[in-house]
Amino acid sequence: MNVLDRLDASPGWSDEERMLLDSVQQLAKEKLAPRAADYDRSGEFPWDNVRDINELGLNAMFIPEEYGGAPLSYCSYLACVREISKACASTGIIWATNFHAIKPVIQYGSEDLKSRILPRMAEGGLAALVITEPSAGSDATGMRTQFRLEGDEVVIDGGKTFISNGDVADVYVVFGKWEGASDAKSAIGAVVVEKGAPGLSVTGTEHKMGTRASGTASLAFEGCRVPKGNILAPMGEGLRVLLASLNKSRPSVAAHALGIARAAFEDAVEYINERRQFGKRILEFQGIQFMLADLAAELALCESWLWRVGGMIDQGVEDIGIEASTLQLRATDLAMRMTTDAVQLHGGYGYCADFRAERLMRDAKITQIWEGTNQIHRQLIGRSFLRKDK
Ligand SMILES: Cc1cc2nc3c(=O)[nH]c(=O)nc-3n(C[C@H](O)[C@H](O)[C@H](O)COP(=O)(O)OP(=O)(O)OC[C@H]3O[C@@H](n4cnc5c(N)ncnc54)[C@H](O)[C@@H]3O)c2cc1C
């Protein structure tokens, strides 16, 4: 056993979690991984992957039992994201986005909203988390989408961009600003919009560098109407809901990145154990051993931190923002470095599509950008050391 195998063996899953993880590993190996190159090439949405994931009932693991779910630990959810993303980064983000979007409904939704939305998600629905706008990215408080109450309805007007699952979702968790608020932060709110709501349309999808099979859509809300009961965060509550949601989804972005990093590491090790130059296997050269040692050490530490932050969430610790940012920063920087080095270790073959190293390198890049860019995470971590008494 090497250090990474030992790490995999260490989290101590329950029998139920172990069984589920074994099924996910089998699905990833036998179905998701073999299809990944074709989906990357075509950019088509991987409906058969989503169907296979739903046959395992995977969404149920993050939906409470009373709404049709079969909840398991957050750590086991992270392990599933990592496993799926290792096989197909597009599918990993499609499935993880369900959790990112629906978590605020579970945490903050009214009883009525939860009983209407969550059973559908437990059965395999797709969800989208709708925050970013053309002129409001890193600074989400700059968003302009407007919510206004009209009788028993909320009317939504605005435009959103870069929305994962935006073209396929059954449920949209939309952040915007309530009309009439005194300042930008207290104006932020959130409402749930269901597929087919009048006034909601998909206005385009992106042609991307990586995670090419996961849809990234622009949305228009033009006098879009939803019942008042779909309000998730009223005026004054939205920013708190937004930040709490991001704190829980950031470890999941790290698990996605670490799946990509693991795939790149394992492929590189396999290749340099076989490939010979100057009469030796590439892995026999000390310069290469040093390179591999640095990558393995960083991977082992990032994975350990993944389980630590996941464990904090399982224990109900709420204040995990800086731990989550630290994890996302290091895991995603590692994914980029690991995949770039994996291409390097494959030599010229790494630059060509016959090996998946080049796809992994393209897939890794987004992890440093979404759910807060790494500049923003550095800022959050650094700022946390500012003394408040000065
Ligand atoms: C494929 C994809 C999927 C996505 N999925 C979703 C989704 O499902 N839902 C959703 O709401 N959004 C989604 N996004 C949006 C994503 O979260 C944003 O792209 C990201 O937050 C950055 O915003 P921006 O692109 O507007 O960049 P900007 O905010 O314009 O940043 C541009 C550059 O400036 C830097 N910068 C900005 N502010 C600072 C600062 N204060 N200090 C230092 N540097 C700074 C940034 O780090 C970056 O390098 C997705 C994006 C992509 C590309």
The ligand as an ORCA input file, in Angstrom:
! r2SCAN-3c Opt
* xyz 0 1
  C     -17.806     26.870    -16.181
  C     -18.361     27.807    -15.172
  C     -19.385     27.376    -14.335
  C     -19.933     28.252    -13.379
  N     -20.999     27.839    -12.616
  C     -21.668     28.776    -11.875
  C     -22.907     28.448    -11.251
  O     -23.390     27.308    -11.308
  N     -23.574     29.432    -10.589
  C     -23.099     30.713    -10.506
  O     -23.754     31.561     -9.913
  N     -21.890     31.045    -11.064
  C     -21.182     30.108    -11.749
  N     -19.989     30.449    -12.366
  C     -19.451     31.796    -12.191
  C     -18.186     31.843    -11.353
  O     -18.488     31.601    -10.003
  C     -17.535     33.210    -11.629
  O     -16.998     33.135    -12.935
  C     -16.464     33.555    -10.610
  O     -17.038     33.827     -9.360
  C     -15.630     34.765    -11.043
  O     -16.427     35.831    -11.458
  P     -16.116     36.554    -12.865
  O     -16.023     35.478    -13.883
  O     -17.116     37.605    -13.077
  O     -14.669     37.168    -12.696
  P     -14.310     38.609    -12.040
  O     -14.960     38.739    -10.718
  O     -14.566     39.665    -13.042
  O     -12.738     38.446    -11.832
  C     -11.769     38.645    -12.875
  C     -10.381     38.488    -12.236
  O     -10.201     39.498    -11.238
  C      -9.849     38.901     -9.996
  N     -10.441     39.652     -8.892
  C     -11.733     40.057     -8.744
  N     -11.891     40.698     -7.574
  C     -10.682     40.690     -6.958
  C     -10.187     41.179     -5.706
  N     -11.002     41.776     -4.827
  N      -8.888     40.990     -5.412
  C      -8.062     40.366     -6.268
  N      -8.473     39.866     -7.467
  C      -9.756     40.026     -7.806
  C     -10.447     37.476    -10.073
  O      -9.789     36.596     -9.180
  C     -10.202     37.143    -11.524
  O      -8.883     36.696    -11.681
  C     -19.401     29.570    -13.260
  C     -18.352     29.973    -14.086
  C     -17.856     29.127    -15.047
  C     -16.753     29.624    -15.951
*
